[in-house]
Amino acid sequence: MRRCRHMRGLMAAAVYDDLPERDRDALDRHLDTCAACREQHERLRALVSQIPVTVPELNVSLLPGVRRRLAEQEIPRRALSRRLVYASAVLIVVIGLSVYTVLRQSSSSTSVESTRRAWEQAAISPIRPLLAEAERSVANHRDGDARSLLIKAVETYPQDPLAGEAQRRLADLAFAQQDYAFADKAYERLARDYNEHWIAVAEEPAGSEMVRRWNLLAEARPSNYESLYAFDNARESVESERFQKLEDVVAEYAGTVWVAAMAVEEMQRVVETEAAAQNQTISPLKALEKARDTCANAAAVARLNYEIAHVYWNDRRDGETARQLWVQVAQNANVELAQLAEDSLRLLDTRP
């Protein structure tokens, strides 16, 4: 999601307590609603806590020295984006030195041998044929059989090197089947019991879909996933009714972080499809604006303005137009949506 890109930038500064109070409040509110960013933030804090206070080659902590030097030169306080680059750079340097130290202390031959054994174990894994059979079952539209095979794989061989892969496929399949309660627990187990696999997939380009699903489920959990079912019903409705039903979902859940954003994307897609049917091309921004102008519900219009502002800010680098839109949204009666807009305005103010 667009907003996550900005919030993740705050995390590097946060681990060094280098955030103004208003930015920290905005980050805390975002972490309350975004499971993926919350997990990433916790991993970052845990990693930094394990970094040695001193590094053998330097025997000094870089950050205090840099800060002291900056103070001596009385450099004015710079914009947030530059401070984040600085914090991230220092973090990368310290992590790199710490990793180098750990690697020097371990035997390279042992590491190579461990890696070789892991690959060999995966190659002869009893889960591998079960994964292949489950894949064939899905291809033949026998999702129930595939699900049973994946459950068998994880429950029978929970310590197998491919157990994490089986657990992820099980969660993905349950989500595709719209069994959200099962999928929620499956992703939770994946993140808890097979964290290395979770992290490896999440860092891949295709892993963004898994992270998006996890956030959707976490957000929809308190309502027993009703918001997701409402979205599914709107998205799968007949073409003539789809836009209106999506507008209803956006209006009903205007203050949500994920479901409303997903419904807005579908509304944009409906407009683009209609334009293509008439041999017309329309930019994503124009499609969003046309969707907004078509809406009759004030809450839906406000949420679309919120998303449109992000496009102006991120893609067009037009902060002034984004500000005008967010100021309007911040006055909305929906408390959650107004808070999202206020958080975006705070972030906008930190950009140079």
N, C-alpha and C positions, 0 to 999 in steps of 0.2 A: 504494500500500500504506500501511496505517496508520502503520507505523514511519517511512516516509520523511518524513511531515509533521514529525515531531520532529527528524529528522536535518537536514533542510533548514534548520531554524531555526538550527542550530549553525554553518552555513556562513558566515552574515553575521559572526558573532563571530570565526570562524576566520581570515578574511582579514585581520583586525586583530590576530591573535595574542592574542585576548582569551578564550581557553578554558583552563580547568583541564586538567591532564594527563589525568585520567581521562575527561573529556568528549572530549578530542582523540583518545584511544585508541579510544573508542567510535565516533567519527566516521570515523576511519581504517579501522576494521574494516568499517563499513557501506559506505564507498566502494569497498572491495575487492570487494564482492559486488553492488553496485547500479550498473550502467553508466549509468543515466539521471542519478542524483545525482552520479556522478563527472564526467559531462560538464557538468552544471550548475555544479558546483564549479569546474571548470577555466575555464569561461567567466567566472564571477564573478571569479576571481583575475586572469584576463587583463584584464578590464574595469577592475578597480581599479588594476592596474599601469599602465594607460594614462591614468589621471586625472592632470591636471597637479598639481604640488606646490602651486602657488599659483593662485588664481582672481583674475582682474583686478579684479572688483568688490570683493573682500574683501582680497586680497593676504595671506591667512593660511590655514593649514590648520585646519579646524574641530576635528578630533578631538583633537590634543594640548592645545588650549586647554580644551576641555570636560573632558578627563581631569584637567588641572592644577587646574581649578576644583573639581572633585569632591574631589580630594586635599586641597586647602586647607580645605574644609568638613568633612573627615573623615567623610564619609557612610559608614555601614556597608556592607559588601558585601551586595548584594541578590540575590534569587533569579535563577536562570538565565533564566527567561522574560522578566523585566523587562530584564535585560542584553541579551537578544537584541532586544527591541523598541528599545532604545537604539541598539544597533549597527546595526540595520536602518534606523532613522530617519536616523542620521548618514550611512549609505551612500547613502540615497535623496537626501539634501540635496546631498552632494558630487557624485554622479552627475548630478543635475539641473543644478547649476551648471556642471559640465564640459560637458555637452551643449549648454547655452545658449551657452557660450563658443565651442564648435566651430561652432555654427550661425551665430553672429555673424561668424565669420571666413570663412564660405563665402557664396557668392552665392546668394540665394534664387531668382533667376531660373534659374540653372543647375540647382538642385535640382528645380524645377518642370519644366524641360525634360527632365531625365533621367528623371523619373517618367513624363512623357508618352510619351517614346520607349519606355520599358519596356512600358507598356501597349499601345502600338501594335505592338511586336514580338510580344507574346504573342497579340494578336488575329490576326495573320497567320502565326502559327507553323505550320510544316509538321507539328508534332507534334499539333496540335489535332485534325485528322481521325483520326489514329491512335488517340488517346485515345477518341474517340467510337466508333470501330469496335471497339476493345477492350472498351468498356463494353457494346456490343450483344452481343458474343461471350459475355461473362460472363452476361448476361441469358438467352442462349439455351443456357447450359450447355456452351459450347465454350471451356473454360478454357485448353486448350492453344493455341488460336488467339489468345486474348487475350494470353497470355504471350509468344508469338512477336512480336506487334505491339508490345508494350511494350519488348521487348528491341531490336527494330528502331528504335524511336523514340529510345532512349537512345544506342545505338551509332552511329546515323547522324547524330544532331543533339545531341551531348553538351553543346554550349554554348548551346542554345536556352533561352529563358526558362521553357519548360514541361518541360525535361528532368528537373528535380527532382520534379515531379508524376508524371511517367511512372515514374521510379525508385521513388518511394514506392508507387505502385500495383502495380508489379512485385513489390516486397518483400511487400506485403500479400497479393497473390495467391499467392505461393509459400508463405507461412505458412498461408493457408487450405487449400492443397493438402497441407499437412503435409510439405513439402519443406524441412525446417528448415535443412539445410546451405546450400542456395541462398538461403533467406530471410535467414539470418544474414549472409552476404556482401553481399546486396542492401541490407540496412539499414546495414551498415557503410559501404558505398559512398555511400549517401544522406547519412549523417552526415559523411563525409569530403569528398565532392566537391560536395554540394549543401547545405552547412551552413545557409545562410540559409533554405532551404525547410524543413529539418528543424526549426530553431528556431521558425519561424512556426507550423508544424503542432503542435509539442509544446506551445506555449503556448495553443493552443485547447482548449476542453473536450473535444472528440473526440480530441485528440491523446494523451490518457492511454492509450488502447488501443495506439497505436503504441509509446509508451515502455514499456508493460508487456511487449509482445512482445519488444522489444529486450533488456530485462532477463532475460526467460525464456531467450532464446537464449544470452545471455552466460553464464548460470548453467549451462545444460545442455550447453554446448559441450565441456567436458572429458570428459563421459561419452558423447560422440558423440550427444547428444540422447536418450539412452535414457530419461531421466526424463520428458521430454515425450511420448514414444511410450507409455510406461506410463500416463501420465495420460490420453492420448487413448483408449487401449484400455479403461480403466476408465469413462470418461465415456460412451463409445459402447456399452457392454455392455448386455445386456438388463436391464430394470428390476429384476427379482428379484435380480440379482447386482451391481447397480451400487454400492450402499452398501458392500458387503464389499470390492469391488475398489478403491474409493476409499480405504477404510481401509488397505488393503495399501500403496497408494501413499504415503499420509501416513506410515505406519510406516517404510517403506523410505527415504523422503527427508525424515524429520522435521526434520533440521537445515538443510534448504535454506531460502532466504529466499522464493523465488517459487513454486516448484512445489508445495510443501506447502501454502502459503497458498491457492493456486488449488484444490487438491484439497479443502481444508477448506470453501471456499465452495461447491463442488459437493455436498459432504455436507450442508451446511446447506440447499441447494436441494432435495435429495431429501426431507429431513424436512418442509420447508414444502409440497412437492407432496403428500406423503402426508397432511398435515393438511388441505390444501384439498380433497382427494378425499373427506374425511369431513366436509366443511362446517365445518371448524374453522379458527380463525385462531391464528397463533402468531408471537410476536415473533422477530426475528433472534437475540436473545440466548437466548431459550428454545429455539430451534431448534438453536443450537450446543450448548447444555447437554444437550439430548436426544441429539444426535449423540454427544457425549462419553460419556454414560451407556450408549449402545448398544454402544460399541466394546469389544473384548476385548483388543486389543493395547496394552500399556503405553506404547509409544512414541507411538502415535496419540493416546492419552488425554492424554499430556503436551503434544503439539503443540496439541491442541484447547484445553487449559487456557491455553496461551500466547496463542492467538488470543482466547479469552474474556476474558482479562485486559485485552487492548487495548480490548475493547468496554466493560468496566467503567471503564477509565481515560478513554477518549476520549468515549464517549457518555453514560455515567452519572456521570462525574466522581467515581467511587468509587475513590479511590486505595488505600484500605486493602484492599479485596477484591482489587484488581489486584496489590498487593504480595504478599498471601498466596499467590496462584496462581503468580506469578513465582518466589517463593522455592522453591516445590515443584519447578517446572520446572528451576530452576538446579541442583538436585540430581540431575537425570537423568543416566543413563549416557552418553547421546548428547552428546558434547563440543560439537558445533556448536549443538545446540538449547539446551544449558545456557548457552552463551556469549550466545545471543540473549536469553535471560531475564535474564542478568546485566547486559547492556547496557540493557535496558528498566528494570531496577531503578535503575541509575545515573541514567537520565533522570528517573525518578519522583522520585528524591531531590532533583533540582534544581528541581522545581516548588514554588512557595511554599505 
